[in-house]
Amino acid sequence: MKIQFLDLKAAYIELKDGLDAAYSRVMESARYILGNEIEAFETEFAEYCEARNCIGVGNGLDALHLILRGYGIGTGDEVVVPSNTFIATWLAVTYAGATPVPVEPDERTYNIDPARIEAAITSRTKAIMPVHLYGQPADMDPILAIASRYGLKVIEDAAQAHGARYRGRRTGSLGDAAGFSFYPGKNLGTIGDGGAIVTNDDQLADKIRMLRNYGCRQKYVNECKGFNSRLDELQAAFLRVKLTCLDEWNIRRSTIAEAYSMALTGSALVLPFVPDYAEPVWHLYVIQCANRGGLQEKLTGAGIGSLIHYPIPPHLQAAYKELEYGDGELPLCESLAQNVLSLPMGPHMSEVDSSYVVEVIVR
Ligand SMILES: *Cc1c(COP(=O)(O)O)cnc(C)c1O
C-alpha cells in the first residue's frame, strides 16, 4: 500500500470537468489579467469568509506584505509574530522594512500564546500577526483585546486556515485584515501560485487594490510606487471551481483527523489539541513523538508519506542571522521543531488509508 502525504492528482480527477471548463472559458475570453474571473472570485471568497472585501494577489507572502504596506508599517516598526510558523510570516514583515518580534506558542495548541504577547510590545510595535497554524484558529479574543489596548493592528496569517472558525466566526474576518495563500497544497489551493487579502476595512482594501497594480487606480496614472502582484484570471477561475467544494473537502479532512485521534489516543504520541473555541480545518494533522526519526523511518518503509512542519524555526534560519538569535533562545518552538511530524492528510484519503497509517504507527 502507498499513501501520499497529499494526493493532488485525485483533486484534479474529482474536479476535472469544472477545471477544464474554467480553463477553456479563460482561454476563449483572451482576458488574462484583472478581468471577470478575479472580480467574481473576490466577491465569492469575501462572502465565504463573511467579510466585506477580498483582493486577489500573486501569493500568500505578497498578501501579508501588502497588508503591512497598506497600513504604512515599515522601517523602524515592529510586528509581533509567532516563533512557531512558516517563514513567510516573518518575511512579509521584513519585506515591509519592519522587524519581526517572535512570541512563543501555547504548548497545547502550538499557536501564538496570548499570555506572552504583552511582554513583546514596545513603543515601536505597530501590529500583531497571529497565524492560524495547521488550520487551527489562534485564540483571537485576548489578542484583539491586547491590540485594542495598545492601538495595534491585528493581521491574521490565514494561509493554512481557509474556512476555519473561531467562536463561530470565520478566520479571515476576525482581525483588521487577513492574508490567504492558494498554493496548491493549501486547503483551498490553485494550479499554481495565488493569494488574497480579506478585510472589513474598506479604506485598506482600496489602498491594496492600487498597491497590487503598480500604484494605479487608473491605467498609467501612478499614485505611488506600487507592486505587480495580481491573482491571474486562470487561477481565479480554477479557484472558483475549488471554492464550491471547500467546505465538503474540509469535512473530509475532519473525518480523517477524528479517525486518527480516536485510534491514537492512549499511544505514546502527543495528539493535536482542539480548544472549545475552535473549529479547525485540519490543513495538517501534527503529532509530537519522542523518537520522531524512528517513526518517520517506519512510515516511509511502509510507503506512507510524512513531513515536518517545520524542521528549523525562522529565528534559527541563516536568512535571519542578522537578528542574532542563538540555540535555546526560543525553546518552545525549538522543541516543536525537534518533535513534530505531520501525518498524511487530505480530502482524498479514505478510511482504509487512515487505518493503515494508524496500524503502521502502533505496530
Ligand atoms: C503558505 C504560507 C504562507 C505563504 O503563502 P505563499 O502563497 O506560499 O506565498 C504564509 N504563511 C503561512 C503560515 C503559510 O503556510
The ligand as a MOL file (V3000), in Angstrom:
LIG
                    3D

  0  0  0     0  0            999 V3000
M  V30 BEGIN CTAB
M  V30 COUNTS 15 15 0 0 0
M  V30 BEGIN ATOM
M  V30 1 C 1.8630 29.0160 2.7090 0
M  V30 2 C 2.0240 30.0100 3.7840 0
M  V30 3 C 2.3170 31.3630 3.5220 0
M  V30 4 C 2.7410 31.8840 2.1920 0
M  V30 5 O 1.9870 31.5620 1.1030 0
M  V30 6 P 2.6120 31.5210 -0.3510 0
M  V30 7 O 1.4160 31.5230 -1.2330 0
M  V30 8 O 3.4340 30.2910 -0.4770 0
M  V30 9 O 3.4330 32.7590 -0.5430 0
M  V30 10 C 2.3130 32.2600 4.5890 0
M  V30 11 N 2.0810 31.8430 5.8470 0
M  V30 12 C 1.8330 30.5590 6.1420 0
M  V30 13 C 1.5750 30.1750 7.5610 0
M  V30 14 C 1.8080 29.5950 5.1300 0
M  V30 15 O 1.5870 28.3170 5.4460 0
M  V30 END ATOM
M  V30 BEGIN BOND
M  V30 1 1 1 2
M  V30 2 1 2 3
M  V30 3 2 2 14
M  V30 4 1 3 4
M  V30 5 2 3 10
M  V30 6 1 4 5
M  V30 7 1 5 6
M  V30 8 2 6 7
M  V30 9 1 6 8
M  V30 10 1 6 9
M  V30 11 1 10 11
M  V30 12 2 11 12
M  V30 13 1 12 13
M  V30 14 1 12 14
M  V30 15 1 14 15
M  V30 END BOND
M  V30 END CTAB
M  END
